[in-house]
Amino acid sequence: MSQVNTIGMILYLLLAIFGGFLTGLFSRYAYQAAFNDFGKAIAIVCSIVFYVAPVWALFSLFKNDDLDVFYLLLMASFAAGVLVFNKIGGEQSDDSHYSPPD
């Protein structure tokens, strides 16, 4: 890691922050959509693929590759994406079932 340039490290950190956040956010959207249409079992199967990145980051923390900050940021931003979904997505309101009269 001694020969890493600054721009490469900045891009790595941006990937961890934005990629982790959007992956966490999209995992909740996929779960919610599948849950509304198919039920809980199918929803878990549909959203489990998005949890590969944080699990990989968790196991990679124990490697000796000096990317611990990347792995920690990835996991933290993934968790933030999952938690932020409740604030911006949440449950559907009654207005979503409204259809205008003919």
C-alpha positions as CSV (number, residue, x, y, z in Angstrom):
1,M,0.0,0.0,0.0
2,S,3.0,2.3,0.1
3,Q,2.7,3.0,-3.7
4,V,-0.9,4.1,-3.7
5,N,-1.5,7.5,-5.3
6,T,-3.8,10.1,-3.7
7,I,-6.4,10.2,-6.4
8,G,-6.7,6.4,-6.3
9,M,-7.3,6.4,-2.6
10,I,-9.9,9.2,-2.8
11,L,-11.7,7.2,-5.5
12,Y,-11.6,4.1,-3.2
13,L,-13.1,6.1,-0.4
14,L,-15.8,7.6,-2.6
15,L,-16.6,4.1,-3.8
16,A,-17.0,2.9,-0.2
17,I,-19.2,5.8,0.8
18,F,-21.5,6.1,-2.2
19,G,-21.5,2.5,-3.2
20,G,-22.2,1.2,0.3
21,F,-25.0,3.8,0.9
22,L,-26.7,3.1,-2.4
23,T,-26.4,-0.6,-2.0
24,G,-28.0,-0.4,1.5
25,L,-30.7,1.8,0.2
26,F,-31.5,-0.3,-2.8
27,S,-31.5,-3.5,-0.7
28,R,-34.4,-2.0,1.4
29,Y,-36.2,-0.9,-1.8
30,A,-35.9,-4.4,-3.3
31,Y,-37.0,-6.0,0.0
32,Q,-40.0,-3.7,0.4
33,A,-41.2,-4.2,-3.3
34,A,-40.8,-7.9,-3.1
35,F,-42.5,-8.1,0.3
36,N,-45.5,-6.1,-1.0
37,D,-45.9,-8.3,-4.1
38,F,-44.7,-11.8,-3.1
39,G,-44.4,-12.1,0.7
40,K,-41.6,-12.3,3.2
41,A,-39.8,-15.5,2.0
42,I,-39.3,-14.3,-1.6
43,A,-38.4,-10.8,-0.3
44,I,-35.5,-12.1,1.7
45,V,-34.3,-14.2,-1.2
46,C,-34.5,-11.1,-3.5
47,S,-32.6,-8.8,-1.2
48,I,-30.0,-11.2,0.2
49,V,-27.7,-10.5,-2.8
50,F,-27.2,-6.9,-1.6
51,Y,-25.7,-8.1,1.6
52,V,-22.7,-9.8,-0.1
53,A,-20.6,-6.6,-0.1
54,P,-20.8,-5.8,3.7
55,V,-20.2,-9.4,4.6
56,W,-17.2,-9.5,2.3
57,A,-16.0,-6.3,3.9
58,L,-16.4,-7.8,7.4
59,F,-14.3,-10.8,6.5
60,S,-11.8,-8.7,4.7
61,L,-11.1,-6.7,7.9
62,F,-9.0,-9.6,9.1
63,K,-6.7,-9.5,6.1
64,N,-3.4,-7.7,6.2
65,D,-4.0,-5.4,3.2
66,D,-4.2,-1.9,4.8
67,L,-7.7,-1.2,3.5
68,D,-9.4,-1.3,6.9
69,V,-10.7,2.3,6.4
70,F,-12.3,1.3,3.1
71,Y,-14.0,-1.8,4.7
72,L,-15.3,0.2,7.7
73,L,-16.6,3.0,5.6
74,L,-18.3,0.5,3.3
75,M,-20.1,-1.2,6.2
76,A,-21.0,2.0,7.9
77,S,-22.4,3.6,4.7
78,F,-24.4,0.4,4.0
79,A,-25.9,0.5,7.4
80,A,-26.7,4.2,6.9
81,G,-28.4,3.4,3.6
82,V,-30.6,0.8,5.2
83,L,-31.5,3.1,8.1
84,V,-32.2,6.2,5.9
85,F,-34.7,4.2,3.9
86,N,-37.1,4.4,6.8
87,K,-37.0,8.2,6.6
88,I,-37.4,8.6,2.9
89,G,-39.2,5.4,1.8
90,G,-41.1,4.2,4.8
91,E,-44.6,2.8,4.4
92,Q,-46.9,3.7,1.6
93,S,-49.6,6.2,2.4
94,D,-53.3,5.7,1.7
95,D,-53.0,8.1,-1.2
96,S,-51.1,5.5,-3.1
97,H,-54.2,3.4,-3.5
98,Y,-56.3,6.3,-4.8
99,S,-57.5,6.2,-8.3
100,P,-59.2,9.3,-9.8
101,P,-62.8,8.9,-10.8
102,D,-63.6,8.4,-14.5
